[in-house]
Amino acid sequence: QIPKDPTQRWLRELAALSQQLQQVHPNVLAKILKQRTIYQNEEIVVIDKPYGLPVHGGPGIKNCIADVLPILAKMLENMKAAPLHLCHRLDKETTGVMVLARSKEAAEKIRLLFKTRQVEKIYWAVVLGDPDPVEGVVEIPIVEKEVQSHQSHYKMTLAPNYRLCPEDGKLMKIRKKRNAESAVTRYRRLAGASACSLLELQPITGVKHQIRVHLAYGLGCPILGDHKYSHWSKLAPQKLPELTLRRLKLEQSKARHLPLHLHAHRLCLPLGQPLDFVCKLPLFFQKTLRKLELDIPKD
């Protein structure tokens, strides 16, 4: 059943693509990643990660990047090549720059650069609403919590150090949550239209789902297509503003098919001399920007 409506057709294609990546033979997946290689030297291989492909395996996941690293290494070098190593992770739905290492030593060196915050990472995201102020820093610790609802599930959430005292409205320091991790995200708005904004984001720390949580709960501007962090207490499709639906030519009942609009746009790696990698926005992201009349900044 092919939908007549072009938007729905395009969303269906994207969902199908994600499913296809789960069905293909590992060799085919490795070939796709090989075609998406944007840089390689004796220490690293940099790929443009496709949408909908998990980095790690898990329940119900047949194909993931980690599993095809030995095949990819052989395709890039030769049959005797040692497997590649993961240096960092991106969420399944996130696209863009991803660094792999050719050896254990290189992987450890790069992981340390990430850990000690020496890697500059720039993401682009389409969000609902307009951040206030239009640029700034969100610095709120994050913790994983179980959400008690009709379907219990786990989510990352904010664990602020301060709250307002109900009596006099003054700031009060609260006891630090033991397992909360400090999290810092810089952001600035690049464009705004159709009740949405295009933001440039620089995560200074690397906490799981940090950008998504800081935008949704810290700024009140969830990422377009982030159905997990658009509500706290329930698992439900994101509710979109009327104007956004109109521009996207989408009905609210079909909003659940919208993909996450978060892209790892640029990464600067200080290996000897600084190496700078940029990945163009994926097609679906470009289409959304056009429909929402958000102007793509010229690099």
N, C-alpha and C positions, 0 to 999 in steps of 0.2 A: 504494500500500500504506500504509494509515493504521494506525500501531501502536495496539493496544488500551490499552497502558499510558499513563496520563495524563502521567507525567514524560517518557517518550520522545516522546509526541505534542507536548508543549510544546517540547522541545529541537529536534525536527524543524521545528516552525513557525518557531523563531528562526533556524535555519540557512536555511530557505526564504526568510525575510524578507530576510536578507543577500544571498541570490542574486537575489531580486526587485529589490533596489535596483540591482543590476548590469544588470538587463535593461530597466528602465523607460526611457522616453524622457527626455532631459535636462530637458524642460519639466516633466514629472511630478515628477522629483527636486527641481527648484527649488521646485515647489509644496509638496512635503512639507517642505522647509526653511523655506518662508515660514510654514507652519502652526506650525512649531516655533520661530518667532521670539519671544523673551521680552522684548526691549527694543530700541528704536532711538531715536537722536537724529540731529542733523546730522553727527556724526562717526563713529558706530559702529552696528553691528547685532549683537545677541547672539542666538545660536541654541542650542537644546538638541540637541546632536549625537546622531543615532540610532546604535544598535549596528550594527556590521558595514559601516559606510560609510567608505572611505578618504578622507583629506584630499587626498592627492596621487595622481596617476596612476602607472602603472608597468606592467610586463609582466603581461598577463592582466587588467588592470583597465580596464573599459569606462567606468564612471561614477565620478567622485570629486567632492568638494565644490569643489575649485579650478576644475574645468571649467564648473560651472554658476553661478559667481559673476556673470557678466554678465547671465544670465537672471534670477537672483534679484533683482539690483539693479533691473531694469526692472519686475519684479512688485511690488516694494516702493515704488518711486517713480514713474517714468513711463518711456515708451519711450526718452527721451533720457538716462536715467541712466547714469553712468559705472560700469564694473564695480567690484564690491567687491574688497577686498584681504585676504589672509590675514595675521594678526598673530602666530599661534603655531600649534602643531600638536597633535593628539591622535592616538593610535594608532587604527587601523581599528576595533578591538574596544572602545575606550573610549567611554563615553557622557558626556553632560553639557555644561557651560558652554563655549561657544566664541565668541570675539570676532572680528568681521570689521570692517574699516574702510572708510569710504565714499570715502576719497581716499588717494593715495600718501603725502601728508604725515602724515595721521592714522595710517596704518599704520606709518610709520617712527617716529613718536613713541611708539606703543604697543609696538613691538618693542624700543625702547630701554628702556622701563619694565620689560619682561620681562627684558632683558639685565642691567639694573642692579638686579635683584631687588626692584623696588618693587611688583610685583603679588603680592598674597597669594592663593595657590591652595590650596584644601582638597579633597582627594579622600577617597572612602570605598572600602574594599575588603574583601571577604571573603577571609580567608587560611586555610590549613591550619595547625593547631597554635596555640600560644600564644606570643607573643613574650616573651622574658625579657631584661630587665625589661619590664613591661607598658607603660611609656612611656619614650621616650628619643630620641636622635638617632643616626642612622647617618651617619657621615662617612667614606666610603671612596671613593677615586677609581675611575673606571670607564673601561674601554678596550674597543675592538672587537677580537675575535680570531677566527681561523678555527678551527673545531672539526674535528679529524681523526677521522672515524669512517667507517663504511661509506658514509655520505652526507655528504660534506664540506659544512659550512655556516658562516655567520658568526653570532656572538652577541656581545652586550655582556657584559662580566664585570668582576669586581672586580680592581683593581690596587693592593692595599694598600701603604702606605709602610713598614710594619713587619712583621717576622715573629719567631717565637720561635727563639732560638738553640738548636740541638739539644743542645749540651754542657751549658749551665747553665740553660736555660729562660728566659733574660733576653730582653727585647725588643731587636731589632736593626733599625736603619733600613736599608731596602734602596734601591738606586738607583731613582730615579723613572723610570717608563716615559715615554718621550718624548711619546707621543700620548695619555696618560691625562688625562681631564678631572676636575677636582675635583667631587665630588657630595655633597650634604648633604640628608638627608630626616629631618624630624621625624615621630614617630608616637606615637599613644596608642591603647590598646585601649578600645573603647566597650562591647563585650559579648563574651562567650565561651560557647559551647555546642556539643555534637555534634562535638567534636574540631576546631572551627573558631573563628575570632575575627572580629569586625567591627572594623576599624581606621580611625581618622581619620589622614590623612597630609598633611603639608605639605612639598612639595618646595621647598627654598630655592634650589637650582640647577635647571637645566632640561636635563639630559643625556638623550639618547635612551634610552628604556626604563628610566630611573633608578629609578622606584618598584618596577618588577617585579624588577630585579636586586638592589636593596638588600633587598627583602623575601625573595626566594628564597635568595640567596647570603649576604647579610649577617646576616639574622635567622633563616634556616632556616624561613621561613614563606611558601612561595610562594602567589601569589594563586590562588583557586579558579578553575579553567578556564584557567590559564596553562600550556599544554602545552609552550611553547617554553622556559620557564625552570624547569621542574620537574625537569629532568635536565640535566646538563652535556654529557655526551658523546653523547647520542643524541636523535633526534627521535621521541618516543613519547608517547602519552597520559599525562596525569598519573595517578599512583597515589594513590587516595583511601583514607583510613582506613575500616575496616568500619562504624563508627558513622555516619560521614558518608554513606556509600552507603545505609545502612539508612534514615536520615532522608530522604534525597533520593529514596528508592525507585528506586535506580539500580543496575544491574550494572556491575562494573568494566569489562567489555568495551564498555560504551556510554559510558564516561567521556569519550571523545574528543569527544563532541558537546557537552560542557559549555562554555558561553560564559565569557569572561573577566569576572570580577566586579570591575571597576574603573570608578569613576564620578567625573567631575569635578563635585563637589557645589556648590562655591562659589568665586567669584572676586571679588576686590576690586581695583578699578582706580582709581588716583588721577589722575583726569582733572579738573582744577579741584577740584571736591569729590569725595570718594571715592564711587565707584559700586559697589554691592554686588549681585552676581547669584547666585541660587540655583536649581539645577535639581533637581527631585524625582527620586528613584530610579526607574529604568525598572521596568516591571512584572515582568520576569523576575528582577530583583535583589530586589524586594520578596517575590516568591514564594519565592525561595531562603531569605531571612531567616526567613520564616514556617516553612518546612519544617525548617530547622536550629534553630528556636526561639531565634534571636538577636534580642534586643529592639532595635527601631529606636529610637534616641534621639530625644527630642522636641526639635525645634530651638528 
